[in-house]
Amino acid sequence: MKTRMMFMAGAAVGYVLGTKAGRERYEQIKRLSQQVSENPNVQEAAGMLRAKGEEFAGAARGKANHLKDRVPEQMPGRKADKEQPEVYPG
């Protein structure tokens, strides 16, 4: 019983000390990440990456639209002009 109480007391002290140190470290990391995200160079790079991503997405969308029209023609037994049955999800 005494061993159990000593373990519980040690765990409680460790928890209290760990949470104080953990909170300080969390605040330090939070401040650093905020400084990095507010940096003008980082903002500029993020804007360029966003624009490049939109460009790639547009190109992929165009290719997908082009390919979806060709798929029925390439599948044996299916024709593009055939009436397709409606499919209801669920």
C-alpha positions in Angstrom: 0.0 0.0 0.0 2.8 2.4 0.9 4.5 1.7 -2.4 1.3 2.4 -4.3 0.9 5.8 -2.5 4.5 6.7 -3.2 4.0 5.9 -6.9 0.8 7.9 -7.0 2.6 10.9 -5.4 5.5 10.7 -7.8 3.2 10.5 -10.7 1.3 13.5 -9.5 4.4 15.6 -9.0 5.8 14.4 -12.4 2.5 15.4 -14.1 2.4 18.8 -12.6 6.0 19.6 -13.5 5.6 18.1 -16.9 2.5 20.1 -17.7 4.3 23.4 -16.7 7.3 22.6 -18.9 5.1 21.3 -21.6 3.0 24.5 -21.7 6.1 26.7 -21.9 7.5 24.6 -24.8 4.1 24.7 -26.5 4.0 28.5 -26.3 7.6 28.7 -27.6 6.8 26.5 -30.6 3.5 28.5 -31.2 5.4 31.8 -31.2 8.1 30.4 -33.6 5.5 29.0 -36.1 3.6 32.3 -36.0 6.8 34.2 -36.8 7.6 31.9 -39.7 4.0 32.1 -41.1 4.0 35.9 -40.9 7.4 36.2 -42.7 6.9 38.0 -46.1 9.2 35.6 -47.9 7.1 32.7 -46.6 3.9 34.5 -47.6 5.3 35.1 -51.1 6.4 31.4 -51.5 3.0 30.2 -50.3 1.3 32.5 -52.9 3.4 31.1 -55.7 2.8 27.5 -54.7 -0.9 28.2 -54.5 -0.9 29.7 -58.0 1.1 26.8 -59.4 -1.2 24.3 -57.7 -4.2 26.0 -59.3 -2.5 25.8 -62.7 -1.8 22.1 -62.3 -5.4 21.5 -61.1 -6.7 23.3 -64.2 -4.5 21.2 -66.5 -5.6 18.0 -64.8 -9.2 19.0 -65.0 -8.8 19.7 -68.8 -7.2 16.3 -69.4 -9.8 14.5 -67.4 -12.6 16.1 -69.4 -10.9 15.2 -72.6 -10.4 11.6 -71.5 -13.9 11.0 -70.2 -15.3 11.5 -73.7 -12.9 8.9 -75.1 -13.4 6.2 -72.6 -16.8 4.8 -73.9 -15.2 4.6 -77.4 -12.3 2.5 -76.2 -14.3 0.0 -74.2 -15.4 -3.1 -76.1 -19.2 -3.5 -76.4 -19.9 0.1 -75.4 -20.6 3.0 -77.7 -20.6 6.7 -76.8 -24.0 7.3 -78.4 -25.7 4.4 -76.5 -28.2 5.4 -73.9 -26.7 4.8 -70.5 -29.0 3.5 -67.7 -29.4 5.9 -64.8 -27.6 4.8 -61.7 -28.9 5.7 -58.3 -26.5 5.7 -55.3 -27.4 3.7 -52.3 
